[in-house]
Amino acid sequence: MPNIVNLDVMMANRKISLNELSVRVDLTISNLSILKNGKANAQVQD
């Protein structure tokens, strides 16, 4: 079952920019953009 988090909504609720979030969570802006736009792929190993 996929976990779905809408970063746009969460960021708006907390009044935080993508730049500020990237600093706080120590991810690049490009990686956050991939997550925010739902383009991220993950593989689960058994």
C-alpha positions, -999 to +999 in steps of 0.1 A: +000+000+000+016+033-010+021+061+015+007+094+001+018+127+015+009+160-003+039+182+004+022+212-011-006+210+014+017+203+043+040+232+033+011+256+029-003+247+063+031+253+080+039+283+058+072+269+048+090+273+014+107+245-005+140+261+001+135+262+039+122+226+039+153+214+020+175+230+046+155+215+075+155+180+062+189+181+045+177+171+010+184+189-022+157+211-037+157+188-068+150+157-047+122+174-028+107+185-061+107+149-073+089+139-041+065+168-042+055+161-078+050+123-072+078+113-096+098+093-069+102+056-074+112+032-046+121-004-047+114-027-018+138-056-012+125-088+002 
